[in-house]
Amino acid sequence: METIALIVAAGRGRRAGGGLPKQYRSLGGQPILTHAMRIFANHPRIDEQAVVIHPDDTELYEAASAPFRSHALPWIRGADERQGSVLNGLDALAPHKPRRVLIHDAARPFCSSDIIYRALNALDTHHGAYPALAVSDTLRRGDDLVDRANVFAAQTPQCFQFDAIREAHRAAQGIVATDDVEIALRHGLSVARIEGERMNFKLTTPDDIAYAERLLSKGVDVRTGQGFDVHKFGPNADGSTDHVMLCGVRVPHESGLVGHSDADVGLHAITDALYGALGSGDIGTHFPPSDPQWRGTASHVFLRHAAELVRRKGGRVTHIDVTLVCERPKIGPHAASMRDSIAGIVEIESERISVKATTSEGLGFTGRREGIAALASATVVL
Ligand code: MG
């Protein structure tokens, strides 16, 4: 085998909060370790990965590694100190006879594909390579200024010729080193320093986790919701039988639609799609039909409420698609005004709204002209 990534995840560090070792804390809805494993599972130059864990964490590990079960070797038992954990990992990988190994901290979930390429390329001419950043902040030791020239912050993955680093680790038993580069240098190996990346920072404190969450959420949170509704033909709530309300438009028809409100099946489906995108119940939750105050209500009240809820969560509605299913009335002539009506209620541009119609080919309750069904989907960006 050519190249294996060894992720060190045996630490007990609880400084990040959440009552868990930090590598299992949730970040963007997934354990931090899961993010780290994804980097290597997806990288074309990495053949396998293995994770060193604390034996108390097997359940946490099984959950975190579940998406990569076919892309990971069996977990390896960690030691009390990081250095011992790495040696255990190297020993466990030896039977696979890898040429190269990348040793990575589980708490760096944002390592880029480029760093891995740069490090592996440097191994063509060196025993090892590691990413590092020049330090730009002013450094002081106590009151004394520290000269920043030649001061670098070392990151991981630290990459090595496998046999060379394993030998160095074996020779370093009994010596305490901070990282694998130090162990390699003590053993006389040549180690290249490659350009690190600010994004490849290590998560240690709750502040780091909060910062990482902000970075992740800067990527957009796109939600899609769906809604479905049916109303049967009959008198409208006000007793009239000469029109139906569809998507906020009064459409002449030989019957009304039966309902507690104005029975606007289109607006109801859209409203539920928006509540669905927010994970915030449905029309019945917010406007219980048992409450007499909503009797005969114009349905734009419901849709306005759902759109307002999106805005209150700091989001916006980016798209609405609704399909009305009926034999009659004909929707086509009214579709454009329905779009404008929905746009006005939700307060977005008409181009972001689609109103479509279909029949059900004479089949089912819509085919028998007993009522109208509506399906809607809505996209919300939070
Ligand atoms: Mg309804």
Residues whose N, C-alpha, C, O or C-beta is under 5 A from the ligand:
A	BS01	MG	D229 V230 H268
